[in-house]
Amino acid sequence: MNNYLTNIHNCYIVELTKIHNPAGNITIVQNDKHQPFTIKRIYYLYDVPGGSERGAHAHKTLHQLIVAASGSFDVIIDDGQNKKIVHLNRPNFGFLIHPTVWNQIVNFSSGAICMVLASDKYDELDYIRDYDEFLQWKSLK
């Protein structure tokens, strides 16, 4: 993993292709066009109770593109030295998060749907779920 990708300054908003149609808009995400990885898994979070938080982990190798498919929420990212909050509320914009960046999703609006496009299949060994362990792991990189 290139060290330059492992900080919050290299996580960014991606504008997805939006096709306007009077019958309803269409947003398209294509492999290797909108994100620098091939999508191998898609999952989404919904019916998140008010005040709840999701995420609170980092990945060792997984890249993610997070999209507010409906409603809104905030994504907090942390590289061990810097933190940043990104508000997502439009389905034609995604937020790219690279590996070894801690992320937490908070402030879900009522009816929010958080869609995540991931660079690999689920692997529990790729997760760092303890913040102190994350800081220690980052110091070894």
C-alpha positions in Angstrom: 0.0 0.0 0.0 1.4 3.4 -1.0 1.7 5.5 2.2 0.4 8.6 0.4 -3.0 7.0 0.2 -3.3 6.3 3.9 -4.2 9.8 5.1 -7.4 11.8 5.0 -6.1 14.3 2.5 -6.3 11.6 -0.3 -9.9 10.7 0.5 -12.2 12.8 -1.7 -15.6 13.4 -3.1 -16.3 11.7 -6.5 -19.0 13.1 -8.8 -20.8 10.2 -10.4 -22.4 10.2 -13.9 -25.9 11.6 -13.6 -28.3 11.4 -16.6 -31.2 13.8 -16.2 -34.5 12.4 -17.5 -37.9 14.0 -16.9 -39.1 10.5 -15.8 -36.4 10.3 -13.1 -32.7 10.7 -12.9 -30.2 7.9 -13.4 -26.8 7.7 -11.7 -24.2 5.3 -13.1 -21.2 3.8 -11.4 -18.8 1.9 -13.7 -15.8 -0.2 -12.6 -12.5 1.6 -12.8 -14.2 4.8 -14.1 -15.5 6.6 -11.0 -13.3 4.9 -8.4 -9.7 3.6 -8.6 -10.7 0.0 -8.0 -12.9 -2.8 -9.3 -16.1 -3.2 -7.4 -16.3 -6.6 -5.8 -19.0 -6.0 -3.2 -21.9 -3.7 -2.7 -23.8 -3.3 0.5 -26.1 -0.7 2.0 -27.2 0.4 5.4 -30.8 1.5 6.1 -33.3 1.8 8.9 -30.5 3.1 11.1 -32.1 4.3 14.4 -31.7 8.0 15.3 -28.5 8.7 17.1 -26.8 5.5 16.0 -23.4 5.3 14.5 -22.0 2.8 12.0 -18.5 2.0 10.9 -16.0 2.9 13.6 -13.2 0.8 12.0 -10.5 0.9 9.4 -9.5 -1.5 6.7 -6.0 -2.8 6.0 -6.4 -3.1 2.2 -10.0 -2.4 1.3 -11.0 0.8 -0.7 -14.6 2.1 -0.4 -16.9 4.5 -2.2 -19.7 5.6 0.1 -22.9 7.1 -1.4 -25.9 8.6 0.2 -28.4 6.8 -2.0 -31.2 8.5 0.0 -31.3 11.0 2.8 -28.1 12.3 4.4 -25.4 11.4 6.9 -21.9 12.5 7.9 -18.7 10.4 7.4 -15.9 11.1 9.9 -12.5 10.0 8.7 -9.3 9.9 10.8 -5.7 8.9 9.8 -4.4 9.0 13.3 -3.2 12.6 13.1 -6.0 14.4 11.3 -9.8 14.2 11.2 -12.3 15.4 8.7 -16.1 15.4 8.5 -17.8 15.0 5.1 -21.6 15.5 4.7 -23.2 13.3 2.0 -26.7 14.1 0.8 -26.8 13.6 -3.0 -27.0 10.2 -4.7 -24.7 11.3 -7.6 -21.8 12.0 -5.3 -19.7 9.4 -3.5 -16.9 9.7 -1.0 -13.7 7.6 -1.7 -12.0 6.2 1.4 -8.6 4.5 1.1 -7.3 1.7 3.3 -5.9 2.5 6.8 -8.2 5.5 7.3 -10.5 5.1 10.3 -14.1 5.9 9.4 -17.4 6.4 11.2 -20.8 7.2 9.8 -23.1 9.4 12.0 -26.1 11.8 11.9 -28.3 9.6 9.7 -31.4 11.4 8.5 -34.7 9.7 8.7 -34.9 7.2 5.8 -31.3 7.5 4.9 -29.7 4.8 2.8 -25.9 4.5 2.8 -24.6 2.5 -0.1 -21.0 1.2 0.0 -19.1 0.0 -3.1 -16.1 -2.0 -1.9 -12.9 -3.2 -3.6 -13.0 -6.7 -2.2 -15.3 -9.4 -0.7 -15.9 -9.4 3.1 -12.9 -10.5 5.1 -13.0 -10.0 8.8 -9.2 -10.1 8.9 -9.0 -6.9 6.9 -10.9 -4.9 9.7 -9.3 -3.0 12.5 -12.1 -2.4 15.0 -10.2 -1.1 18.0 -9.1 2.6 17.7 -6.0 2.1 19.9 -5.0 -1.0 17.8 -5.5 1.2 14.7 -3.1 3.9 16.0 -0.6 1.2 16.8 -1.0 -0.4 13.4 -0.6 3.0 11.7 2.7 3.6 13.6 4.1 0.4 12.1 3.5 1.5 8.5 
